[in-house]
């Protein structure tokens, strides 16, 4: 018999103002973990304490993906690991939980993904507008960490910044808000740097700001005290008396003196000394890293849809789907080839399933997933083993057909007409199919590469 209501637990104090009947109450984390995992957890405790409890709950499998709300103020850890403020009404909690459950059921045989990459993408996919937040932490060498990645890593050693960069290059994640820009040691990657002034000549550390004088007669420059003799100014080099500033002497801009080599200079040289490995660098040699939040892309959401269904994965595997960057690179390479060797040509088809995203939301995860499978079946009948496909968003689908001229393209487009037949059912009648195509090299524009070509065709598809 299907479960219609979630099992809800409150950890901490009770929430008398919330309309939440039939819930379990726990005063400490140990008692909560001692019983079977709940479907929804409410944390009624101060934000700093709630953040620590959240970090513990997210690091253990039973509560890795569970909806966890904070009933009081939220600190940065709560925002990074929780699901926001506690809804005031139990009906709202049930609605959110049912939507969450539909997506959770798409996991293979009800089990969560095992790979770290899949765990992170799944956590984001199961929550609307979820993000991977950067949290400032003076205890880590890079000054920032990503609590969600730390909690989902288990025992794996993950370099969060490198991992995020690689996944963003694959178009599964996209950059969000720029949080900070930090400079790191180019050797060990630490951000614990001490910026010091050193001598511009010998690079010694022992320098001091010291007034100096410049004799116009002989050109000697030296410390001001070396010119003082019995209360008058005498050049220690030529012994001329210096009476008038501007005509006999002046004060040069060189106000720094090195106690090691006795050099005078205007500005000291700045070096960044790493407090972890001890190496010194000039500031322009430091590695600059932008710290950003990240969110799931349309391509990342689509990947999550197909990854959690064996049948769907087999279908899309037959379609030879490529990630966005890989498809751009392959298409650019094909364009370079046909510009140099026009024969054989190749063709490209762009499909846009108008209103597909809204229809999938209305159908729900399971019915929407079944509809996607039926569309994939029809596409599979059209796509050849040698063709390559990509999905830039939920609505845009691309097919590259090597060694295909305009006549061959017309045959393939005729076959694609069977896909449009799927949109006759009343619940999906809002979906329509738009098709655009080109044959290279004759339909290419000057200086157009793969990414620019897809952008031009996507704009024409509306």
Secondary structure as a PSIPRED ss2 file (coil, helix, strand):
# PSIPRED VFORMAT (PSIPRED V4.0)

   1 X C   1.000  0.000  0.000
   2 X C   1.000  0.000  0.000
   3 X C   1.000  0.000  0.000
   4 X C   1.000  0.000  0.000
   5 X C   1.000  0.000  0.000
   6 X C   1.000  0.000  0.000
   7 X C   1.000  0.000  0.000
   8 X E   0.000  0.000  1.000
   9 X E   0.000  0.000  1.000
  10 X E   0.000  0.000  1.000
  11 X E   0.000  0.000  1.000
  12 X E   0.000  0.000  1.000
  13 X C   1.000  0.000  0.000
  14 X C   1.000  0.000  0.000
  15 X C   1.000  0.000  0.000
  16 X C   1.000  0.000  0.000
  17 X C   1.000  0.000  0.000
  18 X C   1.000  0.000  0.000
  19 X E   0.000  0.000  1.000
  20 X C   1.000  0.000  0.000
  21 X C   1.000  0.000  0.000
  22 X C   1.000  0.000  0.000
  23 X C   1.000  0.000  0.000
  24 X E   0.000  0.000  1.000
  25 X E   0.000  0.000  1.000
  26 X E   0.000  0.000  1.000
  27 X C   1.000  0.000  0.000
  28 X C   1.000  0.000  0.000
  29 X H   0.000  1.000  0.000
  30 X H   0.000  1.000  0.000
  31 X H   0.000  1.000  0.000
  32 X H   0.000  1.000  0.000
  33 X H   0.000  1.000  0.000
  34 X C   1.000  0.000  0.000
  35 X C   1.000  0.000  0.000
  36 X C   1.000  0.000  0.000
  37 X C   1.000  0.000  0.000
  38 X C   1.000  0.000  0.000
  39 X C   1.000  0.000  0.000
  40 X E   0.000  0.000  1.000
  41 X E   0.000  0.000  1.000
  42 X E   0.000  0.000  1.000
  43 X E   0.000  0.000  1.000
  44 X E   0.000  0.000  1.000
  45 X C   1.000  0.000  0.000
  46 X C   1.000  0.000  0.000
  47 X H   0.000  1.000  0.000
  48 X H   0.000  1.000  0.000
  49 X H   0.000  1.000  0.000
  50 X H   0.000  1.000  0.000
  51 X H   0.000  1.000  0.000
  52 X H   0.000  1.000  0.000
  53 X H   0.000  1.000  0.000
  54 X H   0.000  1.000  0.000
  55 X H   0.000  1.000  0.000
  56 X H   0.000  1.000  0.000
  57 X H   0.000  1.000  0.000
  58 X H   0.000  1.000  0.000
  59 X C   1.000  0.000  0.000
  60 X C   1.000  0.000  0.000
  61 X H   0.000  1.000  0.000
  62 X H   0.000  1.000  0.000
  63 X H   0.000  1.000  0.000
  64 X C   1.000  0.000  0.000
  65 X C   1.000  0.000  0.000
  66 X C   1.000  0.000  0.000
  67 X E   0.000  0.000  1.000
  68 X E   0.000  0.000  1.000
  69 X E   0.000  0.000  1.000
  70 X E   0.000  0.000  1.000
  71 X C   1.000  0.000  0.000
  72 X C   1.000  0.000  0.000
  73 X C   1.000  0.000  0.000
  74 X C   1.000  0.000  0.000
  75 X C   1.000  0.000  0.000
  76 X H   0.000  1.000  0.000
  77 X H   0.000  1.000  0.000
  78 X H   0.000  1.000  0.000
  79 X H   0.000  1.000  0.000
  80 X H   0.000  1.000  0.000
  81 X H   0.000  1.000  0.000
  82 X C   1.000  0.000  0.000
  83 X C   1.000  0.000  0.000
  84 X C   1.000  0.000  0.000
  85 X E   0.000  0.000  1.000
  86 X C   1.000  0.000  0.000
  87 X C   1.000  0.000  0.000
  88 X C   1.000  0.000  0.000
  89 X E   0.000  0.000  1.000
  90 X H   0.000  1.000  0.000
  91 X H   0.000  1.000  0.000
  92 X H   0.000  1.000  0.000
  93 X H   0.000  1.000  0.000
  94 X H   0.000  1.000  0.000
  95 X H   0.000  1.000  0.000
  96 X H   0.000  1.000  0.000
  97 X H   0.000  1.000  0.000
  98 X H   0.000  1.000  0.000
  99 X H   0.000  1.000  0.000
 100 X H   0.000  1.000  0.000
 101 X H   0.000  1.000  0.000
 102 X H   0.000  1.000  0.000
 103 X H   0.000  1.000  0.000
 104 X H   0.000  1.000  0.000
 105 X C   1.000  0.000  0.000
 106 X C   1.000  0.000  0.000
 107 X C   1.000  0.000  0.000
 108 X H   0.000  1.000  0.000
 109 X H   0.000  1.000  0.000
 110 X H   0.000  1.000  0.000
 111 X C   1.000  0.000  0.000
 112 X C   1.000  0.000  0.000
 113 X C   1.000  0.000  0.000
 114 X C   1.000  0.000  0.000
 115 X C   1.000  0.000  0.000
 116 X H   0.000  1.000  0.000
 117 X H   0.000  1.000  0.000
 118 X H   0.000  1.000  0.000
 119 X H   0.000  1.000  0.000
 120 X H   0.000  1.000  0.000
 121 X H   0.000  1.000  0.000
 122 X H   0.000  1.000  0.000
 123 X H   0.000  1.000  0.000
 124 X H   0.000  1.000  0.000
 125 X H   0.000  1.000  0.000
 126 X C   1.000  0.000  0.000
 127 X C   1.000  0.000  0.000
 128 X C   1.000  0.000  0.000
 129 X C   1.000  0.000  0.000
 130 X C   1.000  0.000  0.000
 131 X E   0.000  0.000  1.000
 132 X E   0.000  0.000  1.000
 133 X C   1.000  0.000  0.000
 134 X C   1.000  0.000  0.000
 135 X E   0.000  0.000  1.000
 136 X E   0.000  0.000  1.000
 137 X C   1.000  0.000  0.000
 138 X C   1.000  0.000  0.000
 139 X C   1.000  0.000  0.000
 140 X C   1.000  0.000  0.000
 141 X C   1.000  0.000  0.000
 142 X C   1.000  0.000  0.000
 143 X C   1.000  0.000  0.000
 144 X E   0.000  0.000  1.000
 145 X E   0.000  0.000  1.000
 146 X C   1.000  0.000  0.000
 147 X H   0.000  1.000  0.000
 148 X H   0.000  1.000  0.000
 149 X H   0.000  1.000  0.000
 150 X H   0.000  1.000  0.000
 151 X H   0.000  1.000  0.000
 152 X H   0.000  1.000  0.000
 153 X C   1.000  0.000  0.000
 154 X C   1.000  0.000  0.000
 155 X C   1.000  0.000  0.000
 156 X C   1.000  0.000  0.000
 157 X C   1.000  0.000  0.000
 158 X C   1.000  0.000  0.000
 159 X C   1.000  0.000  0.000
 160 X H   0.000  1.000  0.000
 161 X H   0.000  1.000  0.000
 162 X H   0.000  1.000  0.000
 163 X H   0.000  1.000  0.000
 164 X H   0.000  1.000  0.000
 165 X H   0.000  1.000  0.000
 166 X H   0.000  1.000  0.000
 167 X H   0.000  1.000  0.000
 168 X H   0.000  1.000  0.000
 169 X H   0.000  1.000  0.000
 170 X C   1.000  0.000  0.000
 171 X C   1.000  0.000  0.000
 172 X C   1.000  0.000  0.000
 173 X E   0.000  0.000  1.000
 174 X E   0.000  0.000  1.000
 175 X E   0.000  0.000  1.000
 176 X E   0.000  0.000  1.000
 177 X E   0.000  0.000  1.000
 178 X E   0.000  0.000  1.000
 179 X E   0.000  0.000  1.000
 180 X E   0.000  0.000  1.000
 181 X E   0.000  0.000  1.000
 182 X E   0.000  0.000  1.000
 183 X E   0.000  0.000  1.000
 184 X E   0.000  0.000  1.000
 185 X C   1.000  0.000  0.000
 186 X C   1.000  0.000  0.000
 187 X C   1.000  0.000  0.000
 188 X C   1.000  0.000  0.000
 189 X C   1.000  0.000  0.000
 190 X C   1.000  0.000  0.000
 191 X C   1.000  0.000  0.000
 192 X C   1.000  0.000  0.000
 193 X E   0.000  0.000  1.000
 194 X E   0.000  0.000  1.000
 195 X E   0.000  0.000  1.000
 196 X E   0.000  0.000  1.000
 197 X E   0.000  0.000  1.000
 198 X E   0.000  0.000  1.000
 199 X C   1.000  0.000  0.000
 200 X C   1.000  0.000  0.000
 201 X C   1.000  0.000  0.000
 202 X C   1.000  0.000  0.000
 203 X C   1.000  0.000  0.000
 204 X C   1.000  0.000  0.000
 205 X C   1.000  0.000  0.000
 206 X C   1.000  0.000  0.000
 207 X E   0.000  0.000  1.000
 208 X E   0.000  0.000  1.000
 209 X E   0.000  0.000  1.000
 210 X C   1.000  0.000  0.000
 211 X C   1.000  0.000  0.000
 212 X E   0.000  0.000  1.000
 213 X E   0.000  0.000  1.000
 214 X E   0.000  0.000  1.000
 215 X E   0.000  0.000  1.000
 216 X C   1.000  0.000  0.000
 217 X C   1.000  0.000  0.000
 218 X C   1.000  0.000  0.000
 219 X C   1.000  0.000  0.000
 220 X C   1.000  0.000  0.000
 221 X E   0.000  0.000  1.000
 222 X E   0.000  0.000  1.000
 223 X E   0.000  0.000  1.000
 224 X H   0.000  1.000  0.000
 225 X H   0.000  1.000  0.000
 226 X H   0.000  1.000  0.000
 227 X H   0.000  1.000  0.000
 228 X E   0.000  0.000  1.000
 229 X E   0.000  0.000  1.000
 230 X C   1.000  0.000  0.000
 231 X C   1.000  0.000  0.000
 232 X E   0.000  0.000  1.000
 233 X E   0.000  0.000  1.000
 234 X E   0.000  0.000  1.000
 235 X C   1.000  0.000  0.000
 236 X C   1.000  0.000  0.000
 237 X C   1.000  0.000  0.000
 238 X C   1.000  0.000  0.000
 239 X C   1.000  0.000  0.000
 240 X C   1.000  0.000  0.000
 241 X E   0.000  0.000  1.000
 242 X C   1.000  0.000  0.000
 243 X C   1.000  0.000  0.000
 244 X C   1.000  0.000  0.000
 245 X E   0.000  0.000  1.000
 246 X C   1.000  0.000  0.000
 247 X C   1.000  0.000  0.000
 248 X C   1.000  0.000  0.000
 249 X E   0.000  0.000  1.000
 250 X E   0.000  0.000  1.000
 251 X C   1.000  0.000  0.000
 252 X C   1.000  0.000  0.000
 253 X C   1.000  0.000  0.000
 254 X C   1.000  0.000  0.000
 255 X C   1.000  0.000  0.000
 256 X E   0.000  0.000  1.000
 257 X E   0.000  0.000  1.000
 258 X E   0.000  0.000  1.000
 259 X C   1.000  0.000  0.000
 260 X C   1.000  0.000  0.000
 261 X C   1.000  0.000  0.000
 262 X C   1.000  0.000  0.000
 263 X C   1.000  0.000  0.000
 264 X E   0.000  0.000  1.000
 265 X E   0.000  0.000  1.000
 266 X C   1.000  0.000  0.000
 267 X C   1.000  0.000  0.000
 268 X C   1.000  0.000  0.000
 269 X E   0.000  0.000  1.000
 270 X E   0.000  0.000  1.000
 271 X E   0.000  0.000  1.000
 272 X E   0.000  0.000  1.000
 273 X E   0.000  0.000  1.000
 274 X E   0.000  0.000  1.000
 275 X C   1.000  0.000  0.000
 276 X C   1.000  0.000  0.000
 277 X C   1.000  0.000  0.000
 278 X C   1.000  0.000  0.000
 279 X C   1.000  0.000  0.000
 280 X E   0.000  0.000  1.000
 281 X E   0.000  0.000  1.000
 282 X E   0.000  0.000  1.000
 283 X H   0.000  1.000  0.000
 284 X H   0.000  1.000  0.000
 285 X H   0.000  1.000  0.000
 286 X C   1.000  0.000  0.000
 287 X E   0.000  0.000  1.000
 288 X E   0.000  0.000  1.000
 289 X E   0.000  0.000  1.000
 290 X E   0.000  0.000  1.000
 291 X E   0.000  0.000  1.000
 292 X E   0.000  0.000  1.000
 293 X E   0.000  0.000  1.000
 294 X E   0.000  0.000  1.000
 295 X E   0.000  0.000  1.000
 296 X E   0.000  0.000  1.000
 297 X C   1.000  0.000  0.000
 298 X H   0.000  1.000  0.000
 299 X H   0.000  1.000  0.000
 300 X H   0.000  1.000  0.000
 301 X H   0.000  1.000  0.000
 302 X H   0.000  1.000  0.000
 303 X H   0.000  1.000  0.000
 304 X H   0.000  1.000  0.000
 305 X H   0.000  1.000  0.000
 306 X H   0.000  1.000  0.000
 307 X H   0.000  1.000  0.000
 308 X C   1.000  0.000  0.000
 309 X C   1.000  0.000  0.000
 310 X H   0.000  1.000  0.000
 311 X H   0.000  1.000  0.000
 312 X H   0.000  1.000  0.000
 313 X H   0.000  1.000  0.000
 314 X H   0.000  1.000  0.000
 315 X H   0.000  1.000  0.000
 316 X H   0.000  1.000  0.000
 317 X H   0.000  1.000  0.000
 318 X H   0.000  1.000  0.000
 319 X C   1.000  0.000  0.000
 320 X C   1.000  0.000  0.000
 321 X E   0.000  0.000  1.000
 322 X E   0.000  0.000  1.000
 323 X C   1.000  0.000  0.000
 324 X H   0.000  1.000  0.000
 325 X H   0.000  1.000  0.000
 326 X H   0.000  1.000  0.000
 327 X H   0.000  1.000  0.000
 328 X H   0.000  1.000  0.000
 329 X H   0.000  1.000  0.000
 330 X H   0.000  1.000  0.000
 331 X H   0.000  1.000  0.000
 332 X H   0.000  1.000  0.000
 333 X H   0.000  1.000  0.000
 334 X H   0.000  1.000  0.000
 335 X H   0.000  1.000  0.000
 336 X H   0.000  1.000  0.000
 337 X H   0.000  1.000  0.000
 338 X H   0.000  1.000  0.000
 339 X H   0.000  1.000  0.000
 340 X H   0.000  1.000  0.000
 341 X C   1.000  0.000  0.000
 342 X C   1.000  0.000  0.000
 343 X C   1.000  0.000  0.000
 344 X C   1.000  0.000  0.000
 345 X C   1.000  0.000  0.000
 346 X E   0.000  0.000  1.000
 347 X E   0.000  0.000  1.000
 348 X E   0.000  0.000  1.000
 349 X E   0.000  0.000  1.000
 350 X E   0.000  0.000  1.000
 351 X E   0.000  0.000  1.000
 352 X E   0.000  0.000  1.000
 353 X E   0.000  0.000  1.000
 354 X E   0.000  0.000  1.000
 355 X C   1.000  0.000  0.000
 356 X H   0.000  1.000  0.000
 357 X H   0.000  1.000  0.000
 358 X H   0.000  1.000  0.000
 359 X H   0.000  1.000  0.000
 360 X H   0.000  1.000  0.000
 361 X H   0.000  1.000  0.000
 362 X H   0.000  1.000  0.000
 363 X H   0.000  1.000  0.000
 364 X C   1.000  0.000  0.000
 365 X H   0.000  1.000  0.000
 366 X H   0.000  1.000  0.000
 367 X H   0.000  1.000  0.000
 368 X H   0.000  1.000  0.000
 369 X H   0.000  1.000  0.000
 370 X H   0.000  1.000  0.000
 371 X H   0.000  1.000  0.000
 372 X H   0.000  1.000  0.000
 373 X H   0.000  1.000  0.000
 374 X H   0.000  1.000  0.000
 375 X H   0.000  1.000  0.000
 376 X H   0.000  1.000  0.000
 377 X H   0.000  1.000  0.000
 378 X H   0.000  1.000  0.000
 379 X H   0.000  1.000  0.000
 380 X H   0.000  1.000  0.000
 381 X H   0.000  1.000  0.000
 382 X H   0.000  1.000  0.000
 383 X C   1.000  0.000  0.000
 384 X C   1.000  0.000  0.000
 385 X C   1.000  0.000  0.000
 386 X C   1.000  0.000  0.000
 387 X C   1.000  0.000  0.000
 388 X E   0.000  0.000  1.000
 389 X E   0.000  0.000  1.000
 390 X E   0.000  0.000  1.000
 391 X E   0.000  0.000  1.000
 392 X C   1.000  0.000  0.000
 393 X C   1.000  0.000  0.000
 394 X C   1.000  0.000  0.000
 395 X C   1.000  0.000  0.000
 396 X E   0.000  0.000  1.000
 397 X E   0.000  0.000  1.000
 398 X E   0.000  0.000  1.000
 399 X E   0.000  0.000  1.000
 400 X E   0.000  0.000  1.000
 401 X E   0.000  0.000  1.000
 402 X C   1.000  0.000  0.000
 403 X C   1.000  0.000  0.000
 404 X C   1.000  0.000  0.000
 405 X C   1.000  0.000  0.000
 406 X H   0.000  1.000  0.000
 407 X H   0.000  1.000  0.000
 408 X H   0.000  1.000  0.000
 409 X H   0.000  1.000  0.000
 410 X H   0.000  1.000  0.000
 411 X H   0.000  1.000  0.000
 412 X H   0.000  1.000  0.000
 413 X H   0.000  1.000  0.000
 414 X H   0.000  1.000  0.000
 415 X H   0.000  1.000  0.000
 416 X H   0.000  1.000  0.000
 417 X H   0.000  1.000  0.000
 418 X H   0.000  1.000  0.000
 419 X H   0.000  1.000  0.000
 420 X H   0.000  1.000  0.000
 421 X H   0.000  1.000  0.000
 422 X H   0.000  1.000  0.000
 423 X H   0.000  1.000  0.000
 424 X H   0.000  1.000  0.000
 425 X C   1.000  0.000  0.000
 426 X H   0.000  1.000  0.000
 427 X H   0.000  1.000  0.000
 428 X H   0.000  1.000  0.000
 429 X C   1.000  0.000  0.000
 430 X C   1.000  0.000  0.000
 431 X C   1.000  0.000  0.000
 432 X E   0.000  0.000  1.000
 433 X E   0.000  0.000  1.000
 434 X E   0.000  0.000  1.000
 435 X E   0.000  0.000  1.000
 436 X E   0.000  0.000  1.000
 437 X E   0.000  0.000  1.000
 438 X E   0.000  0.000  1.000
 439 X E   0.000  0.000  1.000
 440 X E   0.000  0.000  1.000
 441 X C   1.000  0.000  0.000
 442 X C   1.000  0.000  0.000
 443 X C   1.000  0.000  0.000
 444 X C   1.000  0.000  0.000
 445 X C   1.000  0.000  0.000
 446 X C   1.000  0.000  0.000
 447 X C   1.000  0.000  0.000
 448 X C   1.000  0.000  0.000
 449 X C   1.000  0.000  0.000
 450 X H   0.000  1.000  0.000
 451 X H   0.000  1.000  0.000
 452 X H   0.000  1.000  0.000
 453 X H   0.000  1.000  0.000
 454 X H   0.000  1.000  0.000
 455 X H   0.000  1.000  0.000
 456 X H   0.000  1.000  0.000
 457 X H   0.000  1.000  0.000
 458 X H   0.000  1.000  0.000
 459 X H   0.000  1.000  0.000
 460 X H   0.000  1.000  0.000
 461 X H   0.000  1.000  0.000
 462 X C   1.000  0.000  0.000
